[in-house]
């Protein structure tokens, strides 16, 4: 089993980031990886567990992209 754990600093928007990303957990494209999202303080915590390194990389790339999009949306709202 392969794993990765990453924390993202969202500050007071961490809970909102979790809220907008949670629906993506139900639409998991692969059964070879498991994703856990959580919030602690201002941190969004991502944990990925996968059967093989290829699945781990694919899941990590997907979730990094989703989290980046969420961050960009929050930044755009601040700028508006």
C-alpha positions as CSV (number, residue, x, y, z in Angstrom):
1,X,0.0,0.0,0.0
2,X,1.2,3.5,-0.9
3,X,0.2,6.6,1.0
4,X,0.6,10.4,0.9
5,X,-0.5,13.1,3.3
6,X,-0.6,16.8,2.4
7,X,-1.8,19.8,4.4
8,X,-3.0,23.0,2.7
9,X,-3.2,26.4,4.5
10,X,-6.7,27.8,3.8
11,X,-7.0,29.8,7.0
12,X,-10.7,30.6,7.8
13,X,-11.8,29.2,4.5
14,X,-10.6,25.6,5.3
15,X,-14.1,24.5,6.3
16,X,-15.6,26.0,3.2
17,X,-12.9,24.2,1.1
18,X,-13.9,20.9,2.7
19,X,-17.6,21.6,2.0
20,X,-17.0,22.3,-1.7
21,X,-14.7,19.4,-2.2
22,X,-16.7,16.8,-0.3
23,X,-19.0,15.9,-3.3
24,X,-15.9,14.8,-5.2
25,X,-15.3,12.1,-2.6
26,X,-18.6,10.4,-3.7
27,X,-17.6,10.4,-7.3
28,X,-14.3,8.6,-6.9
29,X,-13.1,7.5,-10.4
30,X,-11.0,4.6,-9.1
31,X,-11.5,1.7,-6.7
32,X,-7.7,1.4,-6.4
33,X,-7.3,4.5,-4.2
34,X,-9.0,5.9,-1.1
35,X,-9.2,9.5,-0.3
36,X,-9.8,11.2,3.1
37,X,-10.3,14.9,3.5
38,X,-10.4,16.8,6.9
39,X,-10.0,20.1,8.5
40,X,-7.9,21.1,11.5
41,X,-7.8,24.7,12.3
42,X,-7.0,26.5,9.1
43,X,-5.6,23.4,7.4
44,X,-7.2,21.3,4.8
45,X,-5.8,17.8,5.2
46,X,-5.6,15.3,2.3
47,X,-4.7,11.6,2.8
48,X,-4.5,9.3,-0.1
49,X,-4.0,5.5,0.1
50,X,-3.5,3.5,-3.1
51,X,-2.8,-0.1,-4.0
52,X,0.0,0.9,-6.4
53,X,2.2,3.9,-7.2
54,X,0.4,4.7,-10.5
55,X,-3.0,4.9,-8.8
56,X,-1.4,7.1,-6.0
57,X,0.1,9.5,-8.6
58,X,-3.2,9.7,-10.5
59,X,-5.2,10.4,-7.4
60,X,-2.7,12.9,-6.1
61,X,-2.7,14.8,-9.4
62,X,-6.6,14.9,-9.5
63,X,-6.8,16.2,-5.9
64,X,-4.1,18.7,-6.3
65,X,-5.9,20.1,-9.3
66,X,-9.3,20.1,-7.4
67,X,-7.8,21.9,-4.4
68,X,-6.0,24.4,-6.7
69,X,-9.3,25.2,-8.4
70,X,-11.0,25.7,-5.0
71,X,-8.2,28.0,-3.9
72,X,-8.5,30.0,-7.1
73,X,-12.2,30.4,-6.6
74,X,-11.8,31.7,-3.1
75,X,-9.1,34.2,-4.4
76,X,-11.4,35.4,-7.2
77,X,-14.2,36.0,-4.7
78,X,-11.8,38.1,-2.5
79,X,-10.7,40.1,-5.5
80,X,-14.3,40.9,-6.7
